C-alpha cells in the first residue's frame, strides 16, 4: 500500500516525538491525534492526523483492528528514506526522475510527476496542479530530510552526486 499524505516537512526529532506520543497499546485515531498535539508542536488535530498517517507510511506506527499503536523501532536507527520511497505515493517516481535528470527545480519535478497523478486526483481538486505542485515541493523537501536529495538554491539533486 502507498500513502498519499505528505504533511509539511519537519525534522526527524519531530517524527520521533510524534511516534513516542502514539501508545504502545492501540489507541483510537482521536486519542492518538490528541496525544500528538499535546506532546509535539503539531498545530491542530487535523495536522496531527496527517502526521499519524505519515508515521504509518514510514513504518513507525501501525494501525490494528483496535487502533493505532507505536512500533518498537528507533527513529534514529531505521532507514526512513527507504520506507518513504517505497510507501509514499509519488516519492519513488520523483526520485527516479531526479536521479535521471541529476537536478530539478520544483516546477521541473512537478512536470515529471504530472503523468503519475491519477485521474481521480485531478478531478478531486478545482486546481489540481497547484495542489500537486505543493505536494511535489513537500516530497522534495522530505527527500532532503531523509538524505535522499540535496537542495542547492532552487534546485534539488540526488544525494551522493557531486
Backbone as CSV, one residue per row, in Angstrom:
resi,resn,N_x,N_y,N_z,CA_x,CA_y,CA_z,C_x,C_y,C_z
1,UNK,0.838,-1.175,0.000,0.000,0.000,0.000,0.890,1.248,0.000
2,UNK,0.503,2.240,-0.788,1.229,3.509,-0.820,0.321,4.604,-0.288
3,UNK,0.886,5.453,0.521,0.138,6.504,1.198,0.263,7.818,0.451
4,UNK,-0.834,8.541,0.379,-0.880,9.787,-0.371,-0.533,10.994,0.498
5,UNK,-0.713,10.897,1.782,-0.488,12.034,2.679,0.977,12.446,2.682
6,UNK,1.205,13.749,2.458,2.556,14.316,2.524,2.446,15.609,3.341
7,UNK,2.600,15.496,4.657,2.446,16.686,5.502,3.617,17.650,5.342
8,UNK,3.487,18.849,5.893,4.616,19.782,5.862,5.865,19.144,6.470
9,UNK,7.006,19.502,5.923,8.273,18.894,6.328,8.639,19.308,7.749
10,UNK,9.062,18.316,8.511,9.567,18.510,9.869,10.863,17.715,9.986
11,UNK,11.586,17.957,11.048,12.846,17.229,11.218,12.586,15.868,11.863
12,UNK,13.586,14.976,11.813,13.413,13.648,12.413,13.087,13.692,13.907
13,UNK,13.542,14.727,14.618,13.222,14.840,16.043,11.711,14.984,16.246
14,UNK,11.047,15.737,15.365,9.591,15.860,15.449,8.941,14.507,15.199
15,UNK,9.411,13.789,14.178,8.843,12.469,13.883,9.020,11.523,15.068
16,UNK,10.176,11.587,15.721,10.425,10.741,16.895,9.470,11.108,18.025
17,UNK,9.259,12.402,18.249,8.341,12.840,19.308,6.904,12.423,18.997
18,UNK,6.511,12.560,17.737,5.157,12.157,17.346,4.992,10.647,17.493
19,UNK,6.019,9.893,17.139,5.945,8.437,17.301,5.813,8.070,18.780
20,UNK,6.610,8.719,19.637,6.529,8.440,21.082,5.166,8.790,21.662
21,UNK,4.470,9.737,21.041,3.148,10.141,21.523,2.105,9.047,21.285
22,UNK,2.340,8.201,20.301,1.396,7.119,19.992,1.632,5.997,21.001
23,UNK,0.561,5.514,21.632,0.739,4.497,22.679,1.205,3.147,22.133
24,UNK,1.835,2.373,23.011,2.218,1.002,22.650,0.994,0.097,22.609
25,UNK,-0.003,0.404,23.432,-1.274,-0.314,23.418,-2.189,0.462,22.483
26,UNK,-2.816,-0.195,21.510,-3.579,0.540,20.495,-4.545,1.566,21.079
27,UNK,-4.544,2.728,20.428,-5.450,3.811,20.800,-6.236,4.257,19.578
28,UNK,-7.354,4.914,19.838,-8.186,5.398,18.740,-7.450,6.498,17.981
29,UNK,-7.909,6.778,16.783,-7.332,7.853,15.985,-7.415,9.155,16.775
30,UNK,-8.576,9.423,17.345,-8.779,10.658,18.119,-7.791,10.749,19.273
31,UNK,-7.650,9.672,20.022,-6.715,9.663,21.154,-5.280,9.897,20.681
32,UNK,-4.879,9.222,19.627,-3.512,9.366,19.111,-3.263,10.791,18.619
33,UNK,-4.239,11.358,17.926,-4.072,12.727,17.425,-3.980,13.724,18.570
34,UNK,-4.811,13.564,19.585,-4.747,14.458,20.740,-3.398,14.333,21.441
35,UNK,-2.893,13.130,21.539,-1.579,12.928,22.167,-0.473,13.569,21.343
36,UNK,-0.561,13.471,20.028,0.447,14.106,19.168,0.398,15.622,19.342
37,UNK,-0.799,16.191,19.377,-0.929,17.637,19.589,-0.361,18.030,20.949
38,UNK,-0.674,17.236,21.986,-0.211,17.550,23.347,1.303,17.420,23.503
39,UNK,1.908,16.468,22.802,3.318,16.158,23.040,4.272,16.677,21.969
40,UNK,3.732,17.357,20.957,4.571,17.982,19.927,4.030,19.388,19.687
41,UNK,4.605,20.056,18.726,4.057,21.360,18.366,3.183,21.279,17.117
42,UNK,2.559,20.112,16.890,1.587,19.990,15.801,0.479,21.013,16.063
43,UNK,0.108,21.802,15.050,-0.805,22.918,15.285,-2.271,22.562,15.503
44,UNK,-2.673,21.362,15.092,-4.100,21.018,15.205,-4.276,19.508,15.149
45,UNK,-5.502,19.084,15.459,-5.829,17.673,15.370,-5.724,17.193,13.914
46,UNK,-6.162,18.034,12.965,-6.080,17.656,11.552,-4.629,17.470,11.113
47,UNK,-3.759,18.372,11.552,-2.331,18.236,11.233,-1.772,16.973,11.873
48,UNK,-2.181,16.714,13.118,-1.723,15.502,13.809,-2.181,14.259,13.063
49,UNK,-3.384,14.289,12.488,-3.896,13.140,11.728,-3.021,12.885,10.499
50,UNK,-2.589,13.972,9.838,-1.694,13.808,8.694,-0.373,13.181,9.124
51,UNK,0.171,13.660,10.241,1.446,13.096,10.709,1.269,11.655,11.176
52,UNK,0.131,11.325,11.771,-0.125,9.942,12.186,-0.119,9.021,10.967
53,UNK,-0.785,9.429,9.900,-0.802,8.642,8.669,0.597,8.554,8.067
54,UNK,1.338,9.663,8.109,2.702,9.673,7.585,3.598,8.743,8.407
55,UNK,3.426,8.734,9.728,4.183,7.802,10.578,3.877,6.359,10.205
56,UNK,2.629,6.094,9.850,2.267,4.744,9.411,2.973,4.415,8.091
57,UNK,3.007,5.375,7.176,3.701,5.159,5.905,5.182,4.881,6.133
58,UNK,5.773,5.540,7.122,7.200,5.362,7.421,7.475,4.134,8.286
59,UNK,6.414,3.371,8.583,6.501,2.139,9.370,6.945,2.400,10.816
60,UNK,6.549,3.570,11.349,6.861,3.905,12.741,5.689,3.629,13.664
61,UNK,4.484,3.605,13.112,3.287,3.205,13.848,2.516,2.242,12.960
62,UNK,1.584,1.556,13.575,0.813,0.556,12.832,-0.648,0.675,13.216
63,UNK,-1.526,0.558,12.223,-2.954,0.538,12.511,-3.385,-0.913,12.671
64,UNK,-4.009,-1.194,13.790,-4.522,-2.533,14.054,-6.045,-2.463,14.098
65,UNK,-6.690,-3.577,14.298,-8.152,-3.589,14.394,-8.638,-2.816,15.618
66,UNK,-7.751,-2.585,16.593,-8.135,-1.866,17.819,-7.649,-0.416,17.823
67,UNK,-6.967,0.009,16.770,-6.490,1.386,16.711,-5.015,1.443,16.342
68,UNK,-4.420,2.603,16.543,-3.005,2.796,16.209,-2.119,2.473,17.395
69,UNK,-0.983,1.876,17.095,-0.001,1.592,18.137,1.389,1.927,17.618
70,UNK,2.235,2.324,18.544,3.629,2.627,18.216,4.371,1.325,17.953
71,UNK,5.164,1.319,16.897,6.038,0.174,16.646,7.300,0.362,17.461
72,UNK,7.865,-0.699,17.923,9.072,-0.654,18.745,10.312,-0.553,17.869
73,UNK,10.429,0.598,17.205,11.599,0.885,16.380,12.121,2.260,16.774
74,UNK,13.407,2.423,16.646,14.065,3.683,16.968,14.152,4.522,15.694
75,UNK,13.545,5.697,15.719,13.544,6.579,14.548,14.962,6.841,14.061
76,UNK,15.891,6.967,14.993,17.284,7.251,14.638,17.952,6.056,13.940
77,UNK,17.464,4.855,14.208,18.147,3.651,13.728,17.568,3.089,12.425
78,UNK,16.375,3.524,12.030,15.760,2.955,10.828,16.013,3.852,9.622
79,UNK,15.928,3.261,8.455,16.115,3.996,7.217,14.763,4.562,6.783
80,UNK,14.465,5.766,7.252,13.185,6.386,6.922,13.079,6.665,5.425
81,UNK,14.210,6.938,4.794,14.212,7.202,3.359,13.721,6.018,2.549
82,UNK,14.097,4.820,2.974,13.659,3.614,2.274,12.143,3.459,2.363
83,UNK,11.602,3.579,3.575,10.143,3.471,3.750,9.436,4.589,2.990
84,UNK,9.985,5.798,3.048,9.409,6.933,2.339,9.333,6.637,0.836
85,UNK,10.417,6.180,0.263,10.435,5.909,-1.181,9.487,4.766,-1.555
86,UNK,9.405,3.743,-0.732,8.557,2.585,-1.041,7.078,2.840,-0.798
87,UNK,6.750,3.650,0.231,5.376,3.667,0.723,4.627,4.981,0.566
88,UNK,5.292,6.045,0.126,4.605,7.326,-0.057,4.409,7.559,-1.551
89,UNK,3.162,7.753,-1.944,2.829,7.912,-3.357,3.578,9.102,-3.946
90,UNK,4.243,8.861,-5.057,4.969,9.896,-5.772,6.448,9.958,-5.437
91,UNK,6.842,9.440,-4.280,8.242,9.538,-3.860,9.162,8.756,-4.802
92,UNK,8.814,7.534,-5.097,9.643,6.701,-5.975,9.741,7.318,-7.377
93,UNK,8.597,7.732,-7.914,8.571,8.317,-9.244,9.408,9.605,-9.286
94,UNK,9.280,10.401,-8.255,10.019,11.658,-8.186,11.522,11.403,-8.062
95,UNK,11.895,10.458,-7.221,13.319,10.145,-7.062,13.910,9.554,-8.341
96,UNK,13.137,8.736,-9.036,13.612,8.218,-10.329,13.879,9.363,-11.306
97,UNK,12.953,10.304,-11.369,13.121,11.455,-12.267,14.317,12.301,-11.843
98,UNK,14.482,12.477,-10.552,15.597,13.274,-10.034,16.927,12.599,-10.346
99,UNK,16.983,11.288,-10.171,18.220,10.554,-10.464,18.550,10.603,-11.955
100,UNK,17.532,10.537,-12.791,17.755,10.576,-14.235,18.199,11.967,-14.690
101,UNK,17.555,12.994,-14.181,17.866,14.364,-14.608,19.097,14.925,-13.895
102,UNK,19.406,14.387,-12.740,20.516,14.809,-11.887,20.292,16.146,-11.182
103,UNK,19.276,16.910,-11.590,18.964,18.172,-10.938,17.620,18.668,-11.458
104,UNK,16.728,19.058,-10.536,15.408,19.548,-10.931,14.973,20.693,-10.017
105,UNK,14.215,21.636,-10.582,13.510,22.621,-9.774,12.181,21.998,-9.366
106,UNK,11.448,22.652,-8.498,10.120,22.153,-8.115,9.239,22.061,-9.360
107,UNK,9.274,23.074,-10.197,8.431,23.079,-11.400,8.811,21.937,-12.344
108,UNK,10.091,21.718,-12.542,10.543,20.613,-13.396,10.167,19.265,-12.786
109,UNK,10.287,19.155,-11.467,9.911,17.911,-10.783,8.406,17.661,-10.932
110,UNK,7.602,18.725,-10.789,6.157,18.582,-10.987,5.851,18.109,-12.405
111,UNK,6.539,18.670,-13.390,6.326,18.238,-14.776,6.628,16.750,-14.947
112,UNK,7.635,16.260,-14.233,7.982,14.835,-14.284,6.931,13.973,-13.570
113,UNK,6.357,14.501,-12.510,5.389,13.752,-11.703,3.982,13.825,-12.282
114,UNK,3.711,14.846,-13.070,2.370,15.120,-13.608,1.692,13.883,-14.187
115,UNK,2.407,13.118,-14.994,1.804,11.957,-15.671,1.392,10.857,-14.692
116,UNK,1.926,10.887,-13.473,1.608,9.856,-12.488,0.421,10.230,-11.601
117,UNK,-0.070,11.460,-11.733,-1.201,11.896,-10.909,-2.462,11.214,-11.445
118,UNK,-3.121,10.427,-10.611,-4.305,9.696,-11.082,-5.446,10.637,-11.489
119,UNK,-6.244,10.183,-12.407,-7.388,10.968,-12.903,-8.302,11.393,-11.745
120,UNK,-8.576,10.480,-10.816,-9.478,10.819,-9.714,-8.902,11.930,-8.854
121,UNK,-7.583,12.021,-8.749,-6.953,13.114,-8.002,-7.112,14.428,-8.754
122,UNK,-7.014,14.368,-10.062,-7.184,15.580,-10.876,-8.615,16.100,-10.759
123,UNK,-9.570,15.192,-10.703,-10.979,15.569,-10.625,-11.390,16.018,-9.226
124,UNK,-10.609,15.685,-8.233,-10.943,15.944,-6.839,-10.706,17.395,-6.428
125,UNK,-9.807,18.076,-7.094,-9.428,19.433,-6.723,-9.759,20.402,-7.856
126,UNK,-10.235,21.591,-7.502,-10.531,22.581,-8.531,-9.256,23.022,-9.239
127,UNK,-8.151,23.126,-8.495,-6.860,23.463,-9.100,-5.867,22.361,-8.712
128,UNK,-6.011,21.214,-9.374,-5.196,20.060,-9.003,-3.711,20.325,-9.235
129,UNK,-3.379,21.154,-10.204,-1.969,21.428,-10.474,-1.322,22.170,-9.306
130,UNK,-2.007,23.152,-8.746,-1.469,23.873,-7.575,-1.314,22.926,-6.398
131,UNK,-2.304,22.063,-6.199,-2.262,21.072,-5.118,-1.042,20.159,-5.274
132,UNK,-0.817,19.690,-6.490,0.279,18.750,-6.736,1.645,19.417,-6.845
133,UNK,1.677,20.698,-7.180,2.957,21.429,-7.103,3.396,21.512,-5.647
134,UNK,2.451,21.849,-4.776,2.773,21.904,-3.343,3.194,20.531,-2.840
135,UNK,2.482,19.500,-3.242,2.830,18.125,-2.846,4.219,17.759,-3.362
136,UNK,4.538,18.158,-4.591,5.849,17.885,-5.171,6.943,18.565,-4.361
137,UNK,6.713,19.816,-3.979,7.705,20.524,-3.165,7.881,19.847,-1.814
138,UNK,6.784,19.413,-1.207,6.880,18.684,0.067,7.645,17.377,-0.111
139,UNK,7.342,16.645,-1.182,8.063,15.392,-1.445,9.560,15.661,-1.570
140,UNK,9.924,16.681,-2.323,11.342,17.013,-2.491,11.990,17.370,-1.154
141,UNK,11.294,18.144,-0.342,11.869,18.537,0.940,11.956,17.368,1.917
142,UNK,11.017,16.425,1.855,11.159,15.208,2.663,12.352,14.395,2.150
143,UNK,12.571,14.378,0.834,13.750,13.692,0.285,15.024,14.274,0.883
144,UNK,15.080,15.589,1.026,16.233,16.238,1.651,16.330,15.823,3.113
145,UNK,15.224,15.850,3.824,15.205,15.465,5.243,15.719,14.043,5.444
146,UNK,15.372,13.150,4.525,15.760,11.742,4.644,17.071,11.433,3.908
147,UNK,17.812,12.475,3.543,19.126,12.323,2.883,19.053,11.581,1.554
148,UNK,17.941,11.723,0.853,17.797,11.136,-0.473,18.111,12.161,-1.554
149,UNK,18.083,13.439,-1.174,18.347,14.529,-2.108,19.014,15.672,-1.359
150,UNK,19.572,16.586,-2.131,20.232,17.768,-1.593,19.623,18.984,-2.284
151,UNK,19.379,20.019,-1.515,18.858,21.253,-2.108,20.015,22.210,-2.336
152,UNK,20.050,22.760,-3.540,21.082,23.730,-3.904,20.356,24.918,-4.538
153,UNK,20.058,25.939,-3.733,19.272,27.073,-4.214,17.870,26.629,-4.532
154,UNK,17.440,26.841,-5.775,16.088,26.414,-6.161,16.101,25.058,-6.872
155,UNK,17.226,24.374,-6.845,17.348,23.073,-7.497,17.564,21.972,-6.467
156,UNK,17.093,20.790,-6.813,17.298,19.595,-5.988,18.087,18.607,-6.827
157,UNK,18.986,17.896,-6.174,19.727,16.856,-6.874,19.780,15.629,-5.968
158,UNK,19.970,14.465,-6.555,20.035,13.252,-5.740,21.228,13.318,-4.784
159,UNK,21.072,12.785,-3.603,22.181,12.725,-2.658,23.280,11.868,-3.266
160,UNK,24.522,12.245,-3.005,25.644,11.466,-3.496,26.227,11.973,-4.791
161,UNK,25.517,12.878,-5.470,26.077,13.468,-6.689,26.928,14.664,-6.305
162,UNK,28.061,14.797,-6.917,28.935,15.944,-6.616,28.575,17.126,-7.466
